[in-house]
Amino acid sequence: MTVETSRTAARINAKLPQLQCQRCGYPSCQDFAEAVSNGNVPGDRCDPGGIRVLELLNSITEQDHYSLDPSFDSPTLPTGVKIEESECIGCTLCLQACPVAAIIGAGKLMHTVIRTDCTGCELCLPVCPVDCIKSIDFQEKNALSYQESLTAKSSHHRFNYERWQHRTQSAPLAREDNNEASRRDEIAKSVARVRSKRRVLNQEHSQGERGAA
């Protein structure tokens, strides 16, 4: 990357929401900024930034996109997630997936979300084995209030991401196989217990409805 390209990437990254949501197809806002700066990808993929960020990137890159790529465009987006704490099995997978360390908890203990730190990236949803994490507080992304909130919080989110990145990079990269196997076994057992509990509750609910009828 040339000095000029690096400077352009820094300017682009400074305009991005810093949600680290990967909706653009890149691991981080910085990676997306570098790809746009290098000419590897157009600047019309920042879903949360909407038209506001699109116009800013147009001015930096001298591109002329009038709308987002439809494949990267959502009318509404969540501003956070919530963990159904009574259903949480404490597997810690969501802690590892969160790019801004907005989830706190420990193994086999209930987890919870720090609402002020959560970016609504939803990266924790697909890794939850019991589906106890839900997206909340959806807003129209091009609404002024939503975009103003992104601008106000971008520095905070970027700081949390950089802190998380430093912590994960300095952590051991691998675990012993037997520890990982034991962990997977514990998660599988916990998932089985939760599913069994849900089946019982569903059966009781169905019986109650039949009785009421």
N, C-alpha and C positions, 0 to 999 in steps of 0.2 A: 504494500500500500504506500503510495507516494505521500509526501507531506501535505500536498493540497487535498488529496482524497481523504486523508485522515482528518484534516480540518473540516472538510465538508461533512464527514460522518459525525463529528462532534457537534456541529451546528444542527444537523438533523436530529440526533439523539436528544439534544436539549429541548426540542419542540415536541417530542413524543411524550405520551401520558405516563410512561414508566410503570405501567401495570404489570409488565412482564408476563402477559397473558398468553403469548405464543399464538394468538389468533391470526397473526400475519404469516405464520408458518416458520418463524425463526425462534430460536431458544430464548432470546432476550431482545429488548428494545435496541441495545447496542449492536447486536448482530444484524438486526434489520436495517439499522442506520448504515452500517458498513456495506451491506449488500446493495442498498439504494445508491450509496456514494460510488461504489464500484461499477454501477450500471448493470448489476446482475439481476435486479428486480425493479419494477416500477414503484413509485411511492404512493400507490393507491390501495394499500393493504392494511392500513391502521384502522381496524374496525372501531375501537373506542374513540379514537380521535375524530372520526367522521369528517365532515366537510371542513371544519376548522383546521385540523392538522393537515388535511389534503392540500388546502390552499397555502399553508405555510411551507410544506415540502415542495410544492410547485414553484414557489418563489425562490427557494434555495437551489433547486435542481434545474430550473428553467423547463420543467415538464409542463404539460397543459391538460392534465386530467380534470374532467368536470364532475366526476363522480367516482365513488369507490368501485373497485372490481366487485361485481355481484357475489362472487364466491367468498368475499371477505367483508360482507356488509350485513349487519343485523340492525333492524329498526330499534330494538330495545336491548339493554344489557343489564345484568345484575350489578348492584354496587357492593354486594357482600355475600357471604354464605353463613349458614347456621348449622351447627351440629346438634342433632337430636341426642342429647347427652344420655338419656336413659337407654338408648340403643347402642351407644358407643362401646366397643370391645377393647379399646386401648391398644390397637395393633401398631400405632405410630406411623402407618403408611402415609397418612395425610400430612404429618409433620415433615416428612421427607420431601413431599411433593410441593409444599408451599414455598414459592420463591422469595417470599418476604418475611418468613418466620412469623406469620400472623396467627398460628395455631400453637397452643401450649398444651402440655400433657406429658405423660410418661407411660411406659409399657404397662399394659393391663390396668391402666387407670383412665378415667374419663378425660377426654380432650375438650377444649373449648376454643372459640375464635376470639381474637382481640379485634373487635369491630373497627377501631380506628386505624388499624394496620392492614386490614383485609382489602385487597384490590378488586375482589370479585372475579378473579381470573378463572375460577372454576377448575383449576388443575387438580384439586384435591378430590373432586367428585368421582372420576373414573377409577381411582385407586382404592376407594373405600369398599371393602368386601361385603359390608352389610347395608350399603346405601343409606347411611344415616346423615349424610350431608346434603343440604338443600340450598339452592340459590335463592336469594331474597332481594327485596327492594329494587325491582326492575324499573328502569327509567328510559325515556326516549333519549338516545345518545346525542342527537343533534340539538337537544333542548339547551338553552343558555345556562340553566342552573347546573345541569350535568357537566357541561364543558368547563364552567367556572370551577366546579369542584375538582375536576381533573387537574386543572392548572394549579389550584391551591395546594394540592396534595402530591404533585409529581416529585418534588424534591424529597419529601418524606419517604415516599415509596422507593425512590432510587437509593436513598441511604440504606433503607432496610434490605433491599436486594443486594447491594454491595457488601453489606455486613454479613448477610446469609452466604453469599458467594465465598467470601474470605473464610468463613467458618467451615463450610463444606469442603473447600479445597485443602484446608489444613488438617482435616479429619482423615483417619485411616481410609484407604480406598477399598479395602476388601475385608470381609469377615471370614472367620474359619468356617469351613463347610458344615461342620457339625452344629455350630451355633445357628447358622442360617436354616438348616434343616429343622432344628428344634423350633425356631421361630415360626416357620411356615406351618409346622404341625400344630402349634398353639393357636395360630390364626384360624386354621381349618376347624379346630375344635370349637373355637368361639363362634365362628360363623354358623356351624351346625346347631349350636345352642340357641342362637338368635333366631334362626329359621324355624326351629322346632317351636319356640315360644310364639312366633308369629302365626304358625299354623294353628296352634291351640286357640289363640285369640280370634283368628278368623273363623274357626269352627264355632266358638262360643257366640260370635257376632251373628253368624248365619242361623244358629239355633234360636237365638233371641228374636230375630226377624220372623222366622217361621212361627214362633210361639205367639208373637204379637198379631200375626195375620190370622 
